[in-house]
Amino acid sequence: MNHFTKRKYPEVREPYHCDICGNSFTEERVLAKHNSDLIKHKRIHTGDIKHKCSHTREEPYHCNICDKSFSSNSYLISHTRIHTEENSYLCDICGKSFSHNKTLNNHRRIHTGERPYHCDICGESFSQKGHLSTHVNIHTKV
């Protein structure tokens, strides 16, 4: 909306409203853009706590035993296994226990030196897939 329209109709500054969140917009196309990504829109307005926590670094899920906090309920559930001795995956090299087999397999690579994930660009190798993904960003940054 240009300044002329605002002066001419000062009482109608933002006539386009989002029915979900109540935000108002000066132009219909801006409201349409606001609503265009339904998945993102729903996450923002339904209070999807996991999505919100990833941006705010909130940790609203608290362990009742040791007072550690987590950004998602699934992380809390995984953590509580250390208190309930549900760590059924034991490292045969150092004795450390894990609640998930995948975590044990990643841990074992510390002892074996295995680095199965390779960068296609420079050939550097990594023990965990996530480390490779982070590394690839140095090649793709503009």
C-alpha positions as CSV (number, residue, x, y, z in Angstrom):
1,M,0.0,0.0,0.0
2,N,1.5,3.3,-0.9
3,H,1.6,6.4,1.3
4,F,-1.2,8.1,-0.6
5,T,-3.6,5.3,0.1
6,K,-2.6,5.3,3.8
7,R,-3.3,9.0,4.1
8,K,-6.6,8.8,2.1
9,Y,-7.9,5.8,4.2
10,P,-6.0,5.9,7.5
11,E,-8.6,3.6,9.3
12,V,-7.9,0.7,6.9
13,R,-4.2,0.2,7.2
14,E,-4.0,-3.6,7.0
15,P,-7.3,-4.9,5.7
16,Y,-6.1,-8.5,4.9
17,H,-6.2,-10.8,7.9
18,C,-4.9,-14.3,8.5
19,D,-7.7,-16.4,9.9
20,I,-5.3,-18.7,11.7
21,C,-2.9,-16.2,13.5
22,G,-4.7,-12.9,13.2
23,N,-1.8,-11.1,11.5
24,S,-2.9,-8.3,9.2
25,F,-1.4,-7.3,5.9
26,T,-1.5,-4.2,3.7
27,E,-1.9,-6.2,0.5
28,E,-3.7,-9.3,-0.5
29,R,-0.6,-10.8,-2.3
30,V,1.3,-10.5,1.0
31,L,-1.4,-12.4,2.8
32,A,-1.4,-15.0,0.0
33,K,2.4,-15.4,0.4
34,H,2.0,-15.7,4.2
35,N,-0.5,-18.6,3.6
36,S,1.3,-20.2,0.6
37,D,3.4,-22.7,2.5
38,L,0.7,-24.6,4.4
39,I,3.2,-26.8,6.2
40,K,5.3,-23.9,7.4
41,H,2.2,-21.9,8.2
42,K,0.7,-24.7,10.3
43,R,3.9,-25.2,12.2
44,I,4.2,-21.6,13.0
45,H,0.6,-21.2,14.2
46,T,-0.1,-24.5,15.9
47,G,2.7,-24.0,18.3
48,D,4.6,-27.0,17.0
49,I,7.0,-27.0,20.0
50,K,9.8,-29.0,18.2
51,H,9.8,-26.5,15.3
52,K,9.8,-23.5,17.7
53,C,12.5,-25.0,19.9
54,S,14.8,-25.4,16.9
55,H,14.8,-21.6,16.5
56,T,14.6,-20.5,20.1
57,R,16.9,-23.1,21.6
58,E,14.2,-23.7,24.3
59,E,14.4,-26.9,26.2
60,P,11.0,-27.4,27.8
61,Y,11.3,-31.1,28.4
62,H,12.9,-31.8,31.8
63,C,14.3,-35.0,33.3
64,N,12.7,-35.5,36.7
65,I,15.8,-37.4,37.9
66,C,18.8,-35.3,37.0
67,D,17.2,-31.9,35.9
68,K,18.7,-32.0,32.4
69,S,16.5,-30.4,29.8
70,F,15.8,-31.2,26.1
71,S,14.2,-29.6,23.1
72,S,12.0,-32.6,22.2
73,N,10.2,-35.3,24.1
74,S,11.9,-38.0,22.1
75,Y,15.3,-36.7,23.3
76,L,14.0,-36.8,26.9
77,I,12.7,-40.4,26.5
78,S,16.1,-41.5,25.1
79,H,17.9,-39.7,27.9
80,T,15.8,-41.3,30.7
81,R,17.1,-44.7,29.6
82,I,20.4,-43.9,31.3
83,H,18.6,-43.8,34.6
84,T,16.5,-46.9,34.1
85,E,19.3,-49.1,32.9
86,E,17.6,-49.7,29.5
87,N,21.0,-49.4,27.8
88,S,21.0,-52.8,26.3
89,Y,23.7,-52.1,23.7
90,L,27.1,-52.5,25.3
91,C,30.5,-51.6,23.7
92,D,32.6,-54.8,23.8
93,I,35.8,-52.6,23.8
94,C,35.3,-50.1,26.5
95,G,32.1,-51.2,28.3
96,K,30.1,-48.0,27.6
97,S,26.4,-48.7,27.1
98,F,23.9,-47.2,24.8
99,S,20.1,-47.2,24.4
100,H,20.2,-47.6,20.6
101,N,22.2,-49.9,18.4
102,K,22.8,-47.1,15.9
103,T,24.5,-45.1,18.6
104,L,26.6,-48.0,19.7
105,N,27.7,-48.5,16.0
106,N,28.7,-44.8,15.7
107,H,30.6,-45.1,19.0
108,R,32.5,-48.2,17.9
109,R,34.0,-46.2,15.1
110,I,36.0,-44.3,17.8
111,H,37.8,-47.5,18.6
112,T,38.1,-48.9,15.1
113,G,38.9,-45.7,13.2
114,E,36.3,-46.6,10.6
115,R,35.3,-43.6,8.4
116,P,32.7,-44.9,5.9
117,Y,31.3,-41.6,4.8
118,H,33.4,-39.9,2.1
119,C,33.1,-36.4,0.6
120,D,32.7,-36.7,-3.2
121,I,34.3,-33.3,-3.7
122,C,37.6,-33.6,-1.8
123,G,37.7,-37.2,-0.6
124,E,37.8,-36.5,3.1
125,S,36.1,-39.2,5.2
126,F,34.0,-39.2,8.3
127,S,32.8,-41.6,10.9
128,Q,29.3,-40.2,11.0
129,K,26.9,-39.2,8.2
130,G,26.0,-35.9,10.0
131,H,29.7,-34.9,10.1
132,L,29.9,-35.4,6.3
133,S,26.8,-33.3,5.8
134,T,28.3,-30.5,7.8
135,H,31.6,-30.8,6.0
136,V,30.0,-30.6,2.5
137,N,28.7,-27.1,3.4
138,I,32.2,-25.7,3.2
139,H,32.3,-26.7,-0.5
140,T,28.8,-25.4,-1.3
141,K,28.9,-22.0,0.5
142,V,28.9,-19.1,-2.0
